[in-house]
Amino acid sequence: MGLVPQPAIRDVKPIGKLPTVFDGDRSKFKGFLDKLRRYFLLNHQVPALQSYLTRIALALTLIQGPLVKEWA
């Protein structure tokens, strides 16, 4: 019985632009969240972004400023 060739593992890298930093302005939150969801959808094949922990950590790095300092 012969060996079955395995498909090559592709080095998939993230594409697209991350959303701008969310500074705690509630009027901008929906836009921030929509952009973050689209970024994750666009990069669903990137191995690192398949982890929920990595997605959460990335989202938290994009939440900065005095209004959200203690929360994030």
Summary of the structure (lengths in Angstrom):
residues: 72
radius of gyration: 17.1
end to end distance: 56.0
largest distance: 64.8
contacts: 133
relative contact order: 0.21
helix: 43%
strand: 3%
